[in-house]
């Protein structure tokens, strides 16, 4: 058989007949990395969550120690994973003011967490309530898109409601959208599009009044807001200290700085986990049961999360959060000083912000185009047209450089009357 020619930049012609030495492959991978954006240099607004190489080493070495083990066997053959998960839950319960009755599931990320909470709330509702139509979730329009992915898979309608002041969810609009088939109220802490908190206390009261499950998505801010609040930033109460909050999702692999594949779904009452569990006995092998969606799961993600949380501790997270928030406020101050640009308010609730153009002669998408041509990867907001920037600690040293490049891009666009267009190539 004649091998096929490489396509689309591939450097293999098909399945190899013989193996390749690791050193050769490693060199190829290092060369591949030259195709990527410089995340260590702060050119990315998301995807990578980075503090320093020492923390990467801790995370990577912990992951490597468990790179072969399978978390499907947690509690059976890999009891060390149970030990680490118990520690992770203890730390998370303390951080989020969970009651003694709380329970936790370790998931692969925010998407799986949202799938699990919709699935669990759906099963709880079917067990305890009667419905005559399609079940639904009521959420602000800013709820993460993964919520609709969960709804599509689970045949649950996602009702997105308009926002109130300051880009926050509108409690009255959400109350009006509730039906007998509503299984879940949803809020963000904060929402990713605008970096502001939905009115958690109001939504908690609404959930208690209507006897509804209320989920808080803290995947972006869960490892920022507790520490930013300690640093004096205007962070509202949003966790289990708020009456009515039923469950919380939070990513350790974002600003918890663990390896990817590490996220938590925390329940106020551990008994709710019984509605999350999947069990099947209708095959010859016997009963198959999993606590979450995945079967085989990377034990390395658990090990990395455990090690990084223990390595940093509260004081370490104060340091990482201070760097990220200092950078955020530095960006905002610098961009607000550029003629024709304005950062959206409110600010200071988290480490993500947006800036728009108030000058008809400065097309903000054209500014984004120029920044991208110069090696930055700008986030592009559609409503309103804006550049969005998620901020890492690694951005702190390059605040002035970024602001200078934004100012230069504005001058170029204004002088050349350059037009840009919104395109869906953002994170």
N, C-alpha and C positions, 0 to 999 in steps of 0.2 A: 504494500500500500504506500503510495506517495504521500508524504506529510504535507499538510496544508501550509500555505505561506502565512506568516504572522499578520494579524490584522489589528487595526485600531491601536497601534503602538505596542502591541504585545511582543514580548521577546521570547516566546516559546511557540513552537509550530504544532503542538499537540501534546498528548500525554507522553512524558519522557520514557524512553526505553531503559535508561539507566539513571542512577542517582547523581546528584551534584553535591560536592563538598559544601559543608556549612559555611566556611569562610568565603567561598565564592558567592553563595547566596546572600550572606550578610552584606557583602560589598554591593551587590545589586540593590538590596533594600535601602542601603544608605544613599545610593544614587537616586533611587525612586524618591526619597524624601526631598531631594532638591526641587521636585515638582510642586511641593506644598508651600502654602503661605508660612511666613515666619512667625509662628505662634510664640516662641520665646521672646521675640522682639516686639510683641504686643500688636501684631498686625491683624489679629482676629478679634471680633467682638463676642464670640461664643464658641461652641464646639469644644474648646480646650479650656480647662480651669487649672491655672498654674500659679504656684507661689514661688518655688525655687527647686533646684535640682536635688537638694537633700531630701525634700518631701517626695519627689518622684522616685528617688532611690528606695525610701522606706516602703512606699506603695508597691513598687515593682518587685522588690525582694519578697515582700509578704505574699504577693500574688504568686510569684514563682514557686514558693514553698508548697502551694496548694494548686499548682497548675494542672495536675493530673487527677486529683480527687474530684468526685462528683457529688454535688450537694443533694442529689436525689437520695443518696444514702445517709443523709444527715439524721442522726438519732438512732441509726441502725448499726452501720459499720464505721462511720466517721463521727464519733462522739465528740471529737475536738471541735467540729463545726457547731455542734449544739452548744458547747461551752462558749464559743465566740459569739454566737447569736444571742445567747442569754446576756452576755456583757453588752452587746450592741443595744439590745432592748432596754436594759437598765439605764444606759447612758441617754438614750433617746427619750425614755419616759421622764427622766429628770429634766432634760432640756425643754420638753414641751408640756410640762406640768400635768402629766397624765396621772389619773387616779390608780389606786392599787389594782383595780379591776381590769386594767388595760391589757391588750394583746397586740402582737406585731407580726407582720409577714415581711420577709425580705424578698424584694422583687428586682427585676432587671433594670427598671427605670420608671420614669413618670408615666409612660404610655401603658406599661403593664399594670402599674398601680391604678390608673383610671379605669382600665378594663376590669380589674379585679373589684374595684369598689362598685361599679355599675352592676356587675354580675352578682355580687354579694347582696346589694340592696334589692336587686330584682328578685332573687330567691327568697330573701326575707319578706318582701312584699307579697309574693305569691303564697307564702306560707301563712301569713297573718292577716292579709287583707283580701278583699274581693274587688276585682276590676272588670270593667265591661269593654274596655277599648285597648288601644296600644299604650303600653306603659311609657312614661316620659320622665326626663330630667329637666329641671328648670335652672338655667344658668345665665349670668350676664353674657353679652356678646363677646366679651374679652376672654372667656374661658378657653383653655388650651384646646387646640384643634384635635388633639388625641381623644378628647371627650366624644367628638363626633365619630371618630374611628371606632371607639367602643360601642357607641350607639348603633352604628351600621352593622357591626358583627353580631351584636346581641339583640337586634331588632327592637331597640328602645329609641323613641323619638327624643331628640335634644332640642328643647325650646330655648332659644337664645333671646334674651330680653334687652331692651335699650338701656343705655347708661344714664346715670344721674350726673350731678356735678362732679367735676374733677376726674372724669373718666372712670368713676367707680360704679359698681353695680347699683341698680336702683331697687331698693327693697320693695317699694310699692308696686313697681312693674312686675317684679318676681312674684309677689303675692297674688296679683291679678292673673298670672299665668298658671297658677297651681290648679290642678284638677284632681278628681278622685283617682286618677291613674298615675299621679306623680309619685315616684319612688325616692326622689333625691333632690335636695337643694344643693347648689354648688357655689362656692366662693373661692377667690384666689388671694394668696398672701405672699407676694403681690401678684397681680396679673403681669404676664410677660410683655404684652404690647406697650403698656404705658408705665409700668413699674410702680403702680399704686395698689393699695389694699382695698378690697371690697369691704363693705361695712359688716364685719364679722359679728359684732355684738347684736346688731339689728337682725341679721339673718339667723343668728342663734335663737333669738326670741321668737322670730317667725316660725322656725322649725319646731320649737317647743309648743307654740300655740296650735300648730297644725299637725303635731305629732308626726314629724317627718325626719328622715335621715338628712343630716347636713354634713357635707364633705368640704374640707378646706384643702386646696391644692397649694402646697408650699414647696413645690419642687425647685423653684428658682431661689426662693428666699429662706428656706428652712435652716440653712447653715450660715445665713447672714444676719437675719433680723434679730435673733436673741442677743447677738453680740453687738450689733449696731445700736440696739436699744440701750445696752449697757454703756455704750460710748456717747449716749446723749442724743441720738437721732430720733425723729418723731415717729416711732414705730407703735402702731396701735396694738392692743391685745388681740390675739388671733388664734391661740392654741387651745388646749383643753381647759385652760383657766376660764374660757368663755363658755357659759352655760349653753347647751344646745349643740355644740360641736360633737359630731358622732365619730368622725374619722379624719385623719390627716395623711397626706402623702408628701414625702420629702426625699430629695435626691442627695445621697452622700457623694455621688460621683460628680456633682457640680462643685459647690463651694465647701463641701466636706473634703474634697481633694483626694478621694479614693480612686482606684482604677474604675473604668466604666463597667456597668452592669451591677451597680449597687444603689438601691433605693429602698425606702421603707413605706409600708402602708400600716398605719397605727390605728387601732380601734379603741374607743373609750371602754368598751366592754369586750373582754376576750371571748365571750360566748358568741359574738357575731362571726368569729372565724369559722364556726361550724357551717355557716351558710356560704363561705368562700371555698371550702374544701371540695375537691372533686374526687369521686370514688366510683369505680366500675368493676363489677365482678363477672360480667357476662362473656368471659373468654376462658379458654382452657387453662391458662397460666395461674389463675387465681385473682385475688383482689389487687387492683392497681389504684393507688391513692396519691394525690399531690396536694400540697397546701395552696399552691398558686397555679398560674397557667402553665409554666414550664415544667417539663419532666426533668431531664438531665439539666443541671444548672452548674455554672462555673463556681467551684468552691473558692477559687482565687479571688473573686470579687468580695466574698465574705471576709476572707483573710485580710485583704487590703483595707477594707472598711474598718475592721477591728483595729488593725495596726495604726492606721492614720489617726483615727479618733483618739486612741490612747496616746499616740506620740504627740499630738498637738495639745490636747486638753483644752480647757476653757481659755486659759491664757494664750495659747497658740492661736486659737480661733479669733480671739480679740485682736491679735496682731495681724492676721490675714485680712480680717474685716476692716480694720482701720486703714490698711493700705488700699483696699478696694474702694472704700468710701472716700478717703482722701483724694484718690485719683478721680472718682466720679465728680466730686465737687470742684476739683481743679479743671476738669474738662468743661463743666457747665459754666464756670466763671469765665474761662477763656473764650468759649464760643459765644456767650452772651455779649462779649466785648467786640465781636466782629460785626461790622456794619452790615445790616441786612439779615442777620441770623438771630434766632431766638430759641431757647430751650423751652420745651413744654413744661408747665407747672401742673401739679405740685412736684417738688423735688425733695430728695433726702430720705425717702422711704426705702430705697434700695439702690443697688448698683447697676441700674439700667436707666437710660434717659434717651430722649428724642430731641432733635432740633430741626426747625423749619426755616423757610425763607419768608421774610416779610417784604422783600424787595422784588417787584415784578421783573426786574432785570436779572435776577439770579434764580435760575431754575435749580431747585435743590437736587433733582435727579441728575442733572448735568454735573453738579458738584460731586455727587456720589461716583459718577463715571470717572471724573478726573482723579479722585482719591483711589479708585480701584486701579486705574492705569499706573498709579504711583506706588503700588504694592500694598495698599490697605484693602481690607475686605469690609466695606460698609454694609450694615444692615439697612434694608429699605422698607420703610413703612408705607402702607397704602392709604390709610385713613387717620390723620391727614398725611399727604405726601411729606415724608420726613426721613432723615437719617437716624437710625437707632444704633446705640452703642451699649452693649453689655460690657461691664468693666471687671477686670481681674486685678489682683495685686500686681501682676507683671506690668500693668499699664502705668503705674505710678512714675517710673523713671522717664516715660516718653510722653507725658502730658504736654509739655511745651512743644515738642516736635510735632505732635499730632495737631495741636491748635495752629501752629505755623502753617502746616500743610493744608489745613482746612481754609485758613485765610487766603493762602496763595491760590487754592482752587476757586474760591469765590471771586477773587480778582480776575482770574483767567476767564471764568464763565461770563462775568459782567463785561469784560473788555471785548470778548469775542462773540457776545450774544449767543452763547452756545445753549442748545436745547437738549434735554435728556428725556427719557421715557421710563416710567416705572416698569420693572420686569421682575418676574418671579424667580430670581436666581439668588435670593437672600436666604439666610438661615431661618 
